[in-house]
Amino acid sequence: MGKDTGFLEYARELAPRRPVTQRVNDWFEIYLDFPEPKLRTQGARCMDCGVPFCQTGCPVNNLIPDWNDLVYRGRWKEAVRQLHATNNFPEFTGRICPAPCEASCVLGINQPAVTIKQIEKNVVERAFHEGWIRPEPPKVRTGKKVAIVGSGPAGLAAAQQLCRAGHSVVVYEKADRIGGLLRYGIPQFKLEKHIIDRRLEQMSAEGVKFVTGAEVGKNVAVEELRSEFDAMVLAGGAESPRDLNVPGRDLKGIHFAMEYLPQQNRRNLGDAIEPESEILANGKRVVIIGGGDTGADCLGTCHRQKPRSVHQFEIMPKPPDERSPLTPWPLWPMQLRTEGAHEEGGVRDWSIATTEFTGKFTGSSSGSGRVQHLHAVRVGPAPRFEPIPGTEFRMEADLVLIAMGFAGPVRNGMIDQLGVKLDPRGNVATDPNHMSSVPGVFAAGDMRRGQSLVVWAIAEGRKTAASVHCYLQTNAMPLVTPQMANTERQPIAS
């Protein structure tokens, strides 16, 4: 694949990021364009490695060597067909996926991996620019109807696959706009929202119907959907945030990340935020608890709101700068990752556990005060996280953002009313075909597997769609066979 000796001749090169002093003053994406000749050179680094571990490292099993080779040869239209054969939304994964494919790249054993993610993004952007991505409605309708609850990447992928199979698909979203976490969870500087809108236009033209402001189990009755539709797909995500139960947690100024991030996305979309509920970092001493992707999203958002200071704390030890021997190739490596937000400033620290919040109280009732200080201690390694005597400290904090991940789907409402069984982790339990304990009700994405990556959500949506399609055709559920899996790989672009 690519040029036989390309990996020996060319070094890994990425698109440059815009200067920090520029990008922290706006909400646009942080990467500059990458010239086509350089992209083709990067495609040439893809080796004829025999067994492409990148494909198995990728949850949607992208045909990576195929489109890398086509990019190297300048055959862009063919490249986008191969790209779309396994991935409905490469414009999302090419921006916000952490690229497990690159961690599995054979070249990565002893050299920097092929720039798979960068090539993916540029292939799909070239296709949109050239007009190669067009609506592809089905030629025949089956008369079957499917309700999809949730419009994140899992729900959207399932919707597009099922619509193209000829079924009538309605997507229900409780928010006022379609997109789920893509819309309100991912900051604008990582994913500008017009990227979502252009794909939704394609899906609408193909026949997918979208209903916003529709919270199933509350203002949309579960019984109504069960009687009206032949199948349901639960793709509402893992929305229950993991809390930090320490003294002082009820003080004002302490918020979950998903209370904070959607507000800024709404501002960028032109929405007004009620002053009494507004969460802003400007001029404040901010502490972010959690060192993952969501914490980095909070960090980048804080920088653009001009805080007085920002600290980001993680309870786990600092990862090594290079791949840990505990996670050898082709496993996802345990190593330090520096996001664009970390380049922009702030203090990042590890092995810290928050023990208490204290503040200034303005009344006698609980929760009437506002946070002023965070109390913490340095801890030993997992799983015990034993406090280290003498390392206790206190720091001033005006705003605390909890970004410790998610504990599973919200249960009260739709899930309770449907009566679906849950697994030991609190997610919707399914059989190998992604069908829940209630016949005809399927689950996909974070609601089924727990908090995960956008690429896993897309993969889940596609696999669930294949199972729903089989169910609607036969009203029985044989296990998904390789032959059925191959039907998922239908090109989207022409």
C-alpha positions in Angstrom: 0.0 0.0 0.0 1.2 3.5 -0.7 4.8 3.8 -1.9 6.8 0.7 -1.1 9.6 2.7 0.5 7.5 5.6 1.6 7.8 4.9 5.3 11.6 4.9 4.9 11.7 8.1 3.0 9.1 10.4 4.7 8.6 11.5 8.3 5.3 11.8 10.0 4.0 15.4 9.6 0.8 16.9 11.0 -1.2 20.0 10.2 0.0 22.9 12.3 -2.2 24.3 15.0 -3.0 28.0 14.9 -1.0 30.2 17.3 -2.2 30.0 20.9 -2.4 33.8 21.2 -4.8 33.7 18.2 -7.0 30.7 18.9 -7.8 31.5 22.6 -9.6 34.6 21.3 -12.1 32.8 19.1 -14.1 29.6 18.9 -12.9 28.3 15.5 -11.1 25.0 14.9 -7.5 25.1 16.0 -5.9 23.3 13.0 -4.7 25.0 9.8 -5.1 23.4 6.3 -2.7 20.8 5.2 -1.5 21.0 1.5 -2.5 18.2 -0.8 1.1 17.3 -1.8 1.9 16.7 1.9 -1.2 14.6 2.4 -0.2 12.4 -0.5 3.2 12.1 1.0 1.7 11.0 4.3 -0.4 8.5 2.5 2.7 7.1 1.0 4.0 6.2 4.5 1.3 3.4 4.7 3.2 0.1 4.5 2.4 -3.1 2.7 2.4 -4.6 6.2 0.4 -7.8 5.3 -1.8 -7.7 8.3 -3.3 -4.2 8.8 -3.7 -4.0 12.5 -5.0 -0.5 12.1 -8.3 -1.9 10.8 -8.8 -4.1 13.9 -7.7 -1.2 16.2 -10.5 0.9 14.6 -14.0 0.1 16.0 -15.6 0.6 12.6 -12.9 -1.5 10.9 -12.0 1.3 8.5 -10.4 0.2 5.2 -7.4 2.3 6.1 -4.7 0.9 3.8 -7.0 1.1 0.8 -7.8 4.8 1.2 -4.3 5.7 2.2 -3.1 4.2 -1.1 -5.7 6.0 -3.1 -4.8 9.3 -1.5 -1.1 8.7 -2.3 -2.2 8.1 -5.9 -4.5 11.2 -6.0 -7.6 9.1 -6.5 -9.7 11.1 -4.0 -13.2 10.2 -5.2 -12.4 6.5 -4.9 -10.8 7.2 -1.5 -14.0 8.7 -0.1 -16.0 5.7 -1.3 -13.7 3.4 0.7 -13.8 5.7 3.7 -17.6 5.8 3.7 -17.9 2.1 3.2 -17.4 1.5 7.0 -17.9 5.0 8.5 -21.0 7.2 8.2 -19.4 10.3 9.6 -15.6 10.5 9.0 -15.9 14.3 9.4 -16.6 13.6 13.1 -14.0 10.9 13.8 -11.4 12.8 11.7 -11.7 15.6 14.2 -12.5 14.2 17.7 -11.6 10.5 17.7 -8.3 9.8 19.6 -7.3 7.5 16.8 -6.9 4.0 18.2 -6.1 3.0 14.6 -2.8 4.9 14.9 -1.9 3.2 18.1 -2.3 -0.1 16.2 -0.4 1.0 13.1 2.4 -1.6 12.3 4.8 1.3 11.5 4.2 2.5 15.1 6.2 -0.4 16.5 9.5 1.5 15.9 8.5 4.7 14.1 5.8 7.4 14.4 2.6 5.9 13.1 0.9 6.9 9.8 -1.2 10.0 10.1 -4.5 8.1 9.6 -6.8 10.5 11.3 -5.5 13.5 9.4 -5.9 11.8 6.1 -9.4 10.7 7.0 -10.5 14.2 7.8 -9.1 15.6 4.6 -10.6 12.9 2.4 -14.1 13.7 3.6 -13.6 17.4 3.5 -12.4 17.1 -0.1 -15.5 15.1 -0.9 -17.9 17.7 0.6 -16.0 20.5 -1.3 -16.2 18.6 -4.6 -19.9 17.8 -4.1 -19.4 14.1 -4.1 -21.4 13.5 -1.0 -25.0 13.7 -1.9 -28.3 12.3 -0.5 -28.9 8.7 -1.4 -32.5 7.8 -0.6 -33.6 4.2 -0.9 -35.2 3.2 -4.2 -37.8 1.0 -2.4 -39.5 1.6 1.0 -40.3 -1.5 3.2 -43.2 0.0 5.0 -41.5 -0.7 8.3 -41.1 2.1 10.9 -38.2 2.6 13.4 -38.1 5.1 16.2 -34.6 6.1 17.3 -34.2 7.8 20.7 -31.2 10.1 20.8 -29.4 11.9 18.1 -25.8 11.5 19.0 -23.4 9.6 16.7 -24.9 6.2 17.6 -28.4 7.3 16.9 -27.5 9.1 13.7 -25.5 6.2 12.3 -28.3 3.8 13.0 -30.8 6.2 11.5 -28.9 6.6 8.2 -28.2 2.9 7.8 -31.9 2.0 8.4 -33.2 4.7 6.2 -31.0 3.6 3.3 -32.3 0.1 3.9 -35.7 1.4 3.0 -37.3 1.8 6.5 -39.1 4.9 7.7 -37.0 6.4 10.5 -37.9 9.0 13.0 -35.2 10.3 15.4 -36.4 11.8 18.7 -34.1 14.2 20.5 -35.0 15.9 23.9 -32.8 18.9 23.2 -33.8 21.8 20.9 -31.3 20.8 18.3 -30.1 17.5 16.8 -26.6 16.2 17.5 -26.5 15.1 21.1 -23.0 15.4 22.6 -21.7 16.4 19.2 -23.8 19.5 19.4 -23.7 20.5 23.0 -20.8 18.4 24.6 -17.9 18.9 22.1 -16.6 22.5 22.1 -16.8 24.5 19.0 -13.0 24.7 18.7 -12.9 20.9 18.2 -16.0 20.6 16.1 -17.7 23.5 14.5 -21.4 22.9 14.4 -22.0 23.6 10.7 -20.1 20.3 10.2 -23.0 18.5 11.9 -25.7 20.6 10.0 -24.4 19.7 6.5 -24.7 15.9 7.3 -28.1 16.4 8.8 -29.2 18.1 5.6 -28.1 15.0 3.7 -29.9 12.7 6.1 -33.1 14.7 5.9 -33.0 14.6 2.1 -32.7 10.8 2.3 -35.9 10.6 4.3 -34.9 10.6 8.0 -37.3 12.7 10.1 -36.1 14.5 13.2 -38.2 15.6 16.1 -36.6 17.9 18.7 -37.9 18.8 22.2 -39.1 15.2 22.5 -38.1 13.5 25.7 -39.3 9.9 25.5 -40.8 8.9 28.8 -41.9 12.4 29.6 -43.5 14.5 26.9 -43.5 11.6 24.4 -45.2 8.5 25.7 -43.3 5.2 25.5 -46.5 3.3 24.8 -47.2 5.6 21.8 -43.8 4.7 20.2 -44.2 1.0 21.0 -47.6 1.0 19.2 -46.7 3.2 16.3 -43.3 1.8 15.4 -42.1 -1.7 14.5 -38.8 -1.3 16.3 -37.1 1.1 18.7 -33.4 1.9 19.1 -32.3 3.4 22.4 -29.3 5.6 21.7 -29.6 8.2 24.5 -26.1 8.0 25.8 -24.6 7.7 29.3 -25.8 10.9 30.7 -25.5 10.3 34.5 -22.3 12.1 35.6 -20.0 10.5 38.1 -20.2 12.7 41.2 -17.7 13.7 43.9 -19.3 13.0 47.2 -17.1 15.0 49.6 -18.1 17.6 52.3 -19.0 21.0 50.7 -20.1 19.5 47.4 -23.4 21.4 47.6 -21.7 24.8 47.6 -22.5 27.1 44.7 -19.9 27.3 42.0 -19.3 23.6 41.8 -20.7 22.1 38.5 -20.6 19.1 36.3 -18.7 19.5 33.1 -22.0 18.8 31.2 -23.6 21.8 32.9 -20.8 24.0 31.8 -19.9 22.9 28.3 -23.4 23.1 26.7 -23.8 26.7 27.9 -20.8 27.9 25.8 -22.0 25.9 22.8 -25.4 27.6 23.1 -23.8 31.0 23.3 -21.8 30.3 20.1 -25.1 29.3 18.5 -26.7 32.6 19.5 -28.8 31.5 22.5 -29.3 33.6 25.5 -28.4 32.1 28.9 -30.4 33.0 32.0 -28.1 35.1 34.2 -29.0 33.2 37.4 -27.9 29.9 35.8 -24.9 31.2 33.9 -21.6 29.4 34.4 -18.5 31.4 33.3 -14.8 31.2 34.0 -13.9 34.8 33.3 -11.8 36.3 36.1 -12.2 33.2 38.2 -9.8 30.8 39.8 -10.9 27.5 38.2 -10.2 23.9 39.2 -11.1 21.1 36.8 -11.3 17.7 38.5 -10.7 15.0 35.9 -7.8 14.6 33.5 -9.6 13.0 30.5 -11.0 14.4 27.2 -13.9 16.1 29.0 -11.5 17.8 31.4 -9.5 19.0 28.4 -12.6 20.3 26.8 -13.4 22.3 29.9 -9.8 23.5 30.0 -9.9 24.9 26.4 -13.3 26.5 27.1 -12.0 28.1 30.2 -9.0 29.6 28.3 -11.4 31.3 25.9 -13.4 32.8 28.7 -10.3 34.4 30.2 -10.0 33.0 33.8 -7.7 34.3 36.4 -6.1 30.8 36.7 -6.9 27.2 35.8 -5.7 24.0 37.5 -6.6 20.5 36.2 -6.3 17.6 38.7 -6.3 13.9 38.0 -6.3 11.2 40.7 -4.3 8.7 38.5 -0.5 8.9 38.4 1.1 10.9 35.6 1.5 8.6 32.6 4.9 8.0 31.0 5.9 10.3 28.1 6.3 7.2 25.8 4.2 4.0 25.5 4.2 2.1 28.8 5.6 -1.5 28.6 2.3 -2.5 30.3 0.5 -1.6 27.1 2.6 -2.9 24.2 1.8 -2.5 20.6 -0.9 -3.0 19.3 -2.8 -2.1 22.5 -4.1 1.4 23.2 -1.0 2.8 24.9 -0.8 4.2 28.4 1.2 7.4 27.8 1.0 11.2 28.4 -1.2 12.9 25.8 -1.1 16.7 25.3 -4.2 18.2 23.8 -4.4 21.6 22.2 -6.0 22.9 25.4 -3.0 21.9 27.4 -0.7 24.0 25.1 -2.9 27.0 25.8 -2.0 27.3 29.5 -3.1 26.2 33.0 -1.5 23.9 35.5 -1.9 20.2 35.1 -1.3 17.8 38.0 -1.7 14.1 38.9 -2.2 11.9 41.9 -4.4 14.4 43.6 -7.7 13.5 45.4 -10.1 16.2 46.5 -11.2 15.8 50.1 -13.4 18.8 50.8 -14.8 22.1 49.6 -15.2 25.1 51.9 -16.7 28.4 51.2 -18.3 31.6 52.4 -21.9 31.0 53.7 -24.5 33.6 53.1 -27.3 32.0 55.1 -28.2 29.2 57.5 -29.6 26.8 54.9 -27.6 24.0 53.3 -26.2 25.0 49.9 -26.5 28.7 50.7 -22.8 29.3 50.5 -20.3 29.7 47.6 -17.1 27.7 47.1 -13.9 29.5 48.1 -11.4 26.7 48.7 -10.6 23.2 47.5 -8.9 20.9 49.9 -6.9 18.0 48.5 -4.2 15.5 49.2 -1.6 13.6 47.1 -2.3 9.9 46.8 -0.5 6.7 46.0 -1.3 4.5 42.9 -4.5 2.8 42.0 -6.5 1.0 43.1 -6.2 2.1 46.7 -5.2 5.7 46.2 -3.9 5.9 49.7 -3.4 9.5 51.0 0.3 10.4 51.5 0.7 12.0 55.0 1.9 15.5 55.0 0.8 16.3 51.4 -2.5 17.9 52.2 -3.0 21.3 50.7 -5.7 24.0 50.2 -6.1 26.3 47.3 -8.5 29.1 46.4 -11.2 28.2 43.9 -14.1 30.3 42.6 -15.3 27.7 40.1 -15.0 23.9 40.2 -15.8 21.7 37.2 -16.3 18.0 37.8 -15.2 16.0 34.7 -14.9 12.5 36.2 -16.8 10.6 33.5 -20.3 9.1 33.4 -21.9 6.3 35.4 -24.4 5.2 32.8 -27.8 6.1 31.3 -30.5 8.1 33.1 -32.9 5.4 34.4 -35.9 7.3 35.5 -38.3 7.8 32.6 -37.9 5.9 29.4 -35.8 3.0 30.7 -37.9 2.4 33.7 -41.1 2.6 31.7 -39.9 0.2 29.1 -38.8 -2.3 31.8 -35.6 -3.3 30.0 -33.0 -5.2 32.0 -29.8 -3.6 32.9 -26.3 -5.1 33.1 -24.2 -5.0 36.3 -22.8 -1.6 35.3 -26.2 -0.1 34.9 -26.3 0.0 31.1 -29.1 -1.5 29.0 -28.4 -5.2 28.7 -28.6 -6.7 25.3 -28.1 -10.0 23.4 -25.4 -10.3 20.7 -27.7 -8.6 18.3 -28.1 -5.5 20.5 -31.7 -6.3 21.3 -32.8 -5.7 24.9 -34.9 -7.9 27.1 -38.0 -6.3 25.5 -38.6 -7.7 22.0 -38.2 -5.1 19.2 -36.3 -2.7 21.5 -32.6 -2.4 20.7 -29.8 -0.3 22.3 -26.7 1.2 20.8 -23.8 3.4 21.9 -23.0 4.6 25.4 -26.5 3.6 26.6 -25.5 0.0 25.9 -21.7 -0.2 26.4 -21.1 2.7 28.8 -19.1 5.9 28.3 -16.9 5.5 25.2 -15.6 7.1 22.0 -17.4 8.7 19.1 -16.0 6.0 16.8 -17.4 3.3 19.1 -20.8 5.0 19.0 -20.8 5.0 15.2 -19.8 1.4 15.1 -22.5 0.5 17.6 -25.1 2.4 15.5 -24.2 0.5 12.4 -24.2 -2.9 14.0 -27.5 -2.2 15.7 -29.0 -1.1 12.4 -27.9 -4.4 10.8 -29.7 -6.3 13.6 -32.8 -4.1 13.4 -32.9 -4.6 9.6 -32.8 -8.4 10.0 -35.4 -8.3 12.7 -37.8 -6.3 10.6 -37.3 -8.6 7.6 -37.7 -11.9 9.6 -39.1 -10.9 13.0 -36.5 -13.3 14.3 -33.0 -12.7 15.5 -30.3 -15.1 14.2 -26.8 -14.0 15.3 -25.1 -11.5 13.0 -23.1 -13.5 10.4 -20.2 -12.3 8.4 -22.5 -12.1 5.4 -24.8 -9.7 7.2 -21.8 -7.7 8.4 -20.8 -7.2 4.8 -24.1 -5.6 4.0 -23.1 -2.8 6.3 -20.3 -1.8 4.0 -22.3 -0.1 1.4 -20.8 3.1 -0.1 -22.4 6.3 0.9 -20.8 8.7 -1.6 -20.8 8.2 -5.3 
